[in-house]
Amino acid sequence: MVDFSLWDILRNLLLAARWTVLLSLIAFVGGTVVGLALLVARIAKLRGADVLVGAYVQLFQGTPLLMQLFLAYFGLGLLGINVSPWVAAALALTLYTSAFLTEIWRGCVAAVAKGQWEASSALALNLREQLVHVIGPQALRVAIPPTVGFLVQVIKGTALASVIGFIEMTKAATMITNATFKPFTVYACVALMYFVLCYPISAWSKSLENKLHGHR
Amino acid sequence: MATAETIVKIAGLRKCYGPNEVLKGIDLDVQRGEVIAIIGKSGSGKSTLLRCVNGLETFDEGALTVDGQPLRHGDARAMRALRQHVGMIFQSFNLFPHLSVGRNVMLAPTLVKKTGSGETIEQARQLLARVGLADKFDAQPDQLSGGQQQRVAIARALAMQPAVLLCDEITSALDPELVGEVLRVVESLAEEGMTLLMVTHEMSFARKVSDRVVFMHAGRIHEIGPPDAVFGAPQTAELKQFLSALDS
């Protein structure tokens, strides 16, 4: 029987971690873009935007991410669109992230005092200028902790993509376990690696929060 | 006023909040350079009327023009044009907390009027000097007292070179000892010929500075006239009661 060293396990997990990171980045960047667009549509009071975005948010918040991944993978397949696990995972996680972020940010915008909207309106600023120069910077300050907190959720959420055959860290761990018969060692390594990914982000959020509040 | 020129024209203005009619047909013409104080009980519609003038509140019926431009809600371009003629100062100052004092003053001219940065900085410095805060250009709003913040708000409104300035109870949120410094700035503006529409609870100030006093009651202009007439010889029971309640 072949003997696997700890380094063999770690090396293979590290290779798979690339895909966890990449999938998280795609979900986060895509989710940010879509989430921002939905937020602006709502703020600009586009017709029907509030109801539609509200329903979208409820849909993604009210169903498990696991189901969303299944539906993206098998549902699109049923429609005759053949998607790879990559595309399905990226799509499902992007939509999931956008729904949560748009709702988080809506609360942050609502937290900016009404007088700020009135003062900037009275100074003849248009909506874009208000958002960029007055409301956005103030909402951003409030938004950082919950946004980064959610980013950590997304990183951990990518583990679910393993169920549709996407080979990221968790899926790789299962495969390595099957070869090595050392589940505890493997999964302990995986947990540690998730922690190493997530902890710096949380710490960064905290320091940003302190910096932004210190500036006031 | 020999060369009377109407700058704000309000005709038949009506506004409802649901079944509750808060403005029941307001007619008021304001001449250029005129100082008008709006007084009345809370709930009489005075703030609502003021906020209609720059479109912060919509109205249901009637017409309103500023400097010849009709106010059209829902037309973003027209509102932007109109609001460049109307400055507003709020009870709660509403300075932008994330910007320095100087940048608070410079923001709107830079974005809306697209004035060059050198010119804007120079103008901001002059305006801050005018309200007695020349040394606060780089300060953050939360480092200032309420009175200082309100004076920055005045400088910020003036930076757009408005034809009319709306003042919505601008001393109501101030500690008593800070009221004077703000009123002195407003008084100097009045002396320089700025058109002012102010909702105020400072009756002695209203009496001293204004050309006309508007007493609002239950959504209507109940009495209007020169301060001596309104304060010295009130005609209606409502105004008499309002004034006597203030004295007690």
Boltz contact constraints between the chains, C-beta under 6 A:
constraints:
  - contact:
      token1: [A, 115]
      token2: [B, 92]
      max_distance: 6.0
  - contact:
      token1: [A, 115]
      token2: [B, 94]
      max_distance: 6.0
  - contact:
      token1: [A, 118]
      token2: [B, 56]
      max_distance: 6.0
  - contact:
      token1: [A, 119]
      token2: [B, 94]
      max_distance: 6.0
  - contact:
      token1: [A, 122]
      token2: [B, 54]
      max_distance: 6.0
  - contact:
      token1: [A, 122]
      token2: [B, 88]
      max_distance: 6.0
  - contact:
      token1: [A, 123]
      token2: [B, 108]
      max_distance: 6.0
  - contact:
      token1: [A, 124]
      token2: [B, 80]
      max_distance: 6.0
  - contact:
      token1: [A, 124]
      token2: [B, 83]
      max_distance: 6.0
  - contact:
      token1: [A, 124]
      token2: [B, 84]
      max_distance: 6.0
  - contact:
      token1: [A, 124]
      token2: [B, 112]
      max_distance: 6.0
  - contact:
      token1: [A, 129]
      token2: [B, 111]
      max_distance: 6.0
  - contact:
      token1: [A, 134]
      token2: [B, 96]
      max_distance: 6.0
  - contact:
      token1: [A, 137]
      token2: [B, 98]
      max_distance: 6.0
  - contact:
      token1: [A, 138]
      token2: [B, 98]
      max_distance: 6.0
